Amino acid sequence: MQLNEQTLEKIQVTTMKISVSNAQQNYKRVTLCTLLAGLTTLASFTAIAGPREQAKRIHDRLAGIPPTETVLDAMEADIVANDAIGAAYTAMNNDAFYSVTLKNWVTPWTNEPQTVFAPLNDYTATVIGIIRDDVDIRQMLYGDIIYVGQGQGLPAYSASNNDHYEQMELQAMPLGTVLQQQTQSSVTGLEAAATAGILTTRQSAKAFLIDGTNRAHFRFTMINHMCGDLEPLKDIERAADRIRQDVSRSPGGDSRIYRNSCYGCHAGMDPLIGSFAYYDYEYDVDSDPEGENGRLVYNTSGQTDPDTGTRVKSKYHNNKFNFPPGYITVDDSWTNYWRKGPNQLIGWDQTLPGNGNGAKSMGQEISHSERFAKCQVEKVFENVCLRQPQDQSDRDQITTMITSLRNNGYQLKRTFAESAVYCMGE
């Protein structure tokens, strides 16, 4: 809560009185807790911000820059007319909402260090475009959709570098207007059935499909879009029949470690990550060790990996002698064992079968869960209100916004507006 000048003056007077009292009565000591309690009491008397101050706060939180007087007048009028949501949408007309607020919000999802200091890329641009155009946010994980730039001087989209997006950023192009929606299959050459929104963008592959066994891709999907790592999802009651060969059943010679730790994650994760069995990120390890010029590759029907003899990428057979009786991946089928047991509380969509083939259907399984919707709303709330939900009022607001998200076609831009309005008086 911000303190106005009158409140600050009261705090200063109170502090002086406490000091005088201490000087006069040496046997009494005012504890820090007492002082903080006094400050909290005084802060509660802070005057509620008026419509103009509320309008400015909405604009600051959404666009990150002060509004012009004309815009501020319009937003103030909306608030006076009991249309604070309209005022928030006016603030989001400022390109800074897209080029700064959303870009900084999304960028950490696109890399393992989760840093905001990364260049614009097809993953970030696609999320920004989906929000701008009020596309169902669930399409982010399974749609045949990508956003590219339009404008003179831009290199064409490339499957093997990020020049297209880096030039957009270098030229400070307004993302609110320059981004154009296209089908991912037409831009990248990936067949439509193999597209899965941001999960099959070049940047996602570069960050999470590079090397390894593709499990990182699933882990960061859970972190970024379900708001939780794998550890809380461990369930040692699920079947072990899809745990792959590379997982040692006696790590360090102790089978108890596998049973009590490794098993709980792999029993649920391995059956789901089978959906990416035909995908990899290829690059020249010698000349390009960071994979800057690598590309997403996918084994289409008729293609065979020489190491597996099937469409399955060889990385799915890495370390197969760790436990030869383990599961051998032969296709891109997946199943969700977490629909039973404690993880059914994620709120899986009961209209979906809970199994399938490929990344698209698996992305739909994730994004149609209740946890996915709750995660998006909570992330927006924290980004706009600059804090996590703290009390029952905040939790009730989160619930209200989740319902609103469902009722309004999963348009996440409205969630930004509703969060800004809720926090406009802080």
N, C-alpha and C positions, 0 to 999 in steps of 0.2 A: 504494500500500500504506500502511495506517495504522500508525503506530508506537506501541507501548504505553509505559507509564511506564518500565519496565525498559530498553527499547531507547533511549529518550530520554536516560536517565541515562548509558548507555554512550557515546552520542554526545557528551554534554557532557564526560565524562571524557577521551575521545579527543581532543576539541578542545583541552582544557586541556593535555594532554600535548604536542600539536603545538606549542602556543604556547611551552611551556617549552623544548622542543627548539630552537625557533627562537631563543630568547633566548640559549641556551647556545652554539649553533653558528651564528654570523652568516653563515657562508659557505654554509649550506644553506637552501633556500627550499622550502616545501611548496606546490605548485601547487594551484589550485582543482580540477583533475582528480583529483589524489591524494586530496584531502579528499572529493570526491564519491564516489570509488571506495570509500573507507572507510565512508561513510554507506550505500552500497548493500550492502556486505558485512554491516554490522550489521543493516540492515533485513531481510536474508534470514533472520535468526534470530528475527524476530518470531513469537510464538506464534500458532498457528492458532486462529481464533476458535472458541469452543465452541458447542454447539447453541443456547443462548439468545441469544448474540450474533449468530449466523447468522440466527436467526429475526427478530431486531430489524432486522438489515440488510435482509433480504428485504422486510419491511414498510415500512421507510423508503424503499427504492428504488421500490416499486410504488405505495404510497399517499401517500408524501411526508410522513407524520405518524407520531408514535410510536404503537405499538399499546397497547391496554389490557392490564393484567396478565392478564386472563382469556384474551384473544386470544393474547398472548405465550406463555402456558402451553400452549395448544392447539397453537400452531405449533411450539414446542419439542418437544412430545411427538411430533408428526409427523416431525420431523427425526430424533429419537432412534430412531423406528420405521422409519427409512430411507424416509420419504415426504416428501421436501423439496418435491416438486411439489404435494402436498396442502397443505403449509404456505403455498406461494405463492398457491394458490387461496383460501385463507382470508384472506390479506392483500388480495386483489382483491375480497373481499366488502365492503370498506370503500368507501363512496361516493366518497371522495377519489380513488380510482383512476380513476373515470369523470369526476367533476366538475372535477378538477384535473389529474391526470397525463395522461389521454387528451386532455382539452380543450386543454391547453397543447401537447401533442404534435402534434395535428392542425391547430390553428388557422393556423399559418404556411402550410399548403398552400392555404389558401382565399383568399389575396390576393397580388397581385404583389409588394408590398414584403416578403412573407414574414415579417410581424411576428406575434408572439403576442398583441399588444395589439389585438385585434379582437373584436367581440362574438360570442357564440354564434350559429350560423346553421344552416340545413338541411344544408349540406355537413358541418360538424363533427359535428352531432348524428347524422347518418346513419352516419358512420364509427364513432362511439362505440357506437351501437346494434348495428351489425354485429359488432363485437368482443365486446360484452357477451353477445349471444345466440348466439355461436359460429356465425354465418352464414359460409359460404364467403367469404373475404375477396376473392376474385376478382369476386364479385357487385358489389363496390363500383364497378366500371367498366362494368357492363352490366345490372344487375338492375332490375326494376320495383319499386324499394324506396325508402322514405324513412322517417325517424323524426320523429315530432312529439310534442309534450308532451300530457299529460293532467292535468287538475286545474282546480279552480275559480279563476276570476279570470283565466284565460289567454285572450287574444284568439285567434280562429280563425287557422289558417294562411292567409296571404295570398300570392298570386303577385306582389304589387306592393309589399310592404314586409317588414321583418324583425321586426315588433313581437312576433310569437308567441314567437320565441326570445329576444329581448332581455328580455321580461318573465319568462321562465323564469330567466334569469340574475339579473335584479334581485331576484327573490323567492328566490334561492338554492335553487331546487328541486333535489333530488338526482337527477342524471342517471342514476344507476344504477337508479332505480325509475320515474321519471316519463316516460321515453321509451317510445313505443309504435310498433311496426313497422306500417306500412301500405304499400299499393301506391302508388307515385308517381303512377300514372295516375289513381287515385281522388282523390288530394289536390290535385294541381296541374292536372288536366284535360288533361295531355299524353297523347296516345294511347299505349297500352302499347308498341307497336312502336317508338315514338320515344324511350322512356326508356332511359337508360344510367347508372343509379346516380348517383353524385355528379357525373358529367360533365354531367348535365342538371338539376341543382338550380338554384334561383334564384341562390344565392351564386356558384356556379361561372360562371353566365352573367354576373352582375354584374361579376365580377373579370376574366374572360378572353374573353367574347364581346362585350363592350361596344366599339363602334366597330371600327376596324381591319379585318382581313380574316379573322378567326377563327384565324389561325396561332398567336396567343398561347395559345389554348386547348390546342393540341397541344403547344406547347413546355413549358408548365407541367405538362401531364400527364406528359411525359417526366421533367421535373425531380422532380416529387413522387412518381411511382409507378414510375419506372425508374431513379431515382437518377443521372441524368446529363443534362446539357444537350445541345443539338444539335451543338455543335462537334465532339465526338469521333466523331459518327456520319457526318460528311461522307464522301461516297463519289462521286468524280467519274466513276466507271465505270458508274453507273446511267443508264438512258435519260432523256432530257429531255422526253419527249412530254407529261408532265402538269404541267410548270412553267407557271404561269399568266401571263397577259398583263401583269400589273402589275410583273413582275420585269424590270428593265432588263438587256439583254444586254451593254450597254457602260456601266456606272456610271462617271460622271466622264469618259466618253469612252474608257475603257480596257476592252476586252473581256477582257483577261487577269484582271481582278478578278472578273468574273462566272465565268469558266471555272475559276479556281483557288480561289475562295472561295464565292460565292453558289450556284453550280451544285451543289456537293456536298451542301448542306443541302436546297435546294428540290427536287432530283430525288427525294429520298425522302419529304420532308415533304408537299409539295403533293398527291401522289397519295393520301396518307392523310387529310389534312384535308378532302378532298372529302366525307367522311362527315358533316360539319357544314354542308353547303351550304344546308340548309333552316332553320337556326337563326339567331337574332339576339337581342340584348338591346335593347329599345326603351325610351326615356325622353325626357322633355322637356328638350332641351338648354338652353333659355332659363330656365325656372323651376326646373329641377332639374339643374344642370350636373354634379353628382356621381353622378347616376343612382340616388339613394337610393330612389326610388319607381318605378323601372323594373321591367320584367318580361321573362322569357324568352318569346319567340314562336317559333312553328314553322309552316311552311307545310304544311298537310295536303294530301291528294290533292284536286285540284280548285282549290286556291288558286294564283294566279299573281302573281308580282311584276311590277309595271308596268315596271320598268327592264330586266328580263331576259326577260320573256315566258314564263318557266317558273316552277317552284317554287323555283328557286335565288334566294337573297337577293341584293339588288343589290350588297352589299359584295364579292361574289365577282367583280364586274365593275369594281371600282374601278381607276382608272388603266389602263384597257384599251388606251390608245394608247401606253403605254410600249413595248410590243412586240406589235402587233396579230396577228402570226402565232402568238403563244403560245396555250396551251391555254385553251379557253373552257369553263367549267363549265356543264354542261347538266342534271345530276342529282346525286344524293348517292352515286354510286358511288365506291368506293375500292379501291386495290390496294397491296399491300406489296412494293415493289421491294427492300426491305432483307432479304428472305428469301434473296437471293443476295449474293455478295460478302462483305466482312469482317463486315458486320452480321448475318450468319446466326449468328454466335457469341452473339447475344442469346438464342438457343435458342427459336425460334418453334415453336409446337405444330404438328407435322406432320399431325395429324388435322384441322386446320382448313384451309380452302381458300386463305387468304391474300388474299382479296378479297371484296367484298360491297357492300351498300348500307346507309348509315345509321350513326349513332353506336353503336348497340347492338352490331353485329357487329364494328365497329372496336375498341370497348372490350374485347370478348372476345379479339380478336387480341392486344392489349397485355397483358391480365391473365393470359392462359394461357401467356405466355412464361416461360422460366427466369429471365430477368433480373428480371421482376416479383417472383417469389417471393424471390429473393436480396435484392432491394432492401428488401422488407418486413422480412425477418429482420435485415438489417444495421441498419436504422433502429431496430428494437426493441432490439437489442443495445446500440447507442450510447446510447439513451435510458435504459435500465435500468442499464447498467454505467458510464455517465458517461464513456465513452471509445470511441474507435474500436478495431477489432481490431488487435492489435499484433504478435503472434507466431504461430508455427505452431499452438500450442495454441488460440488464439482462432480462427484460420481453420478449424481442424478442428471447433470447436464450431459455427461458422456453418454449415458443411456438414451437420453432424448435425442442426441445427435446421431447415434447409431440407428435409431428408428427412422429419423429423418433421412439418413443416407439411403436406407432401403426403400423408403416411400418416394424418393425423388430420383430413382433410376441410378443410384450409386454415383451421383455427381459430387466429386470430392471438393469442387470449388465452393459449393454451398456450405460444406463443413468448415472451410476456412472462414466464410462469412459469419456463420453462426458462432464460431469460437471468438472471433473479433468482437462481435456484439456482446457476448457474455462477459468478456473481460474489458469492455470499454470504460467501465467505471472504476477500474483499479488504479 
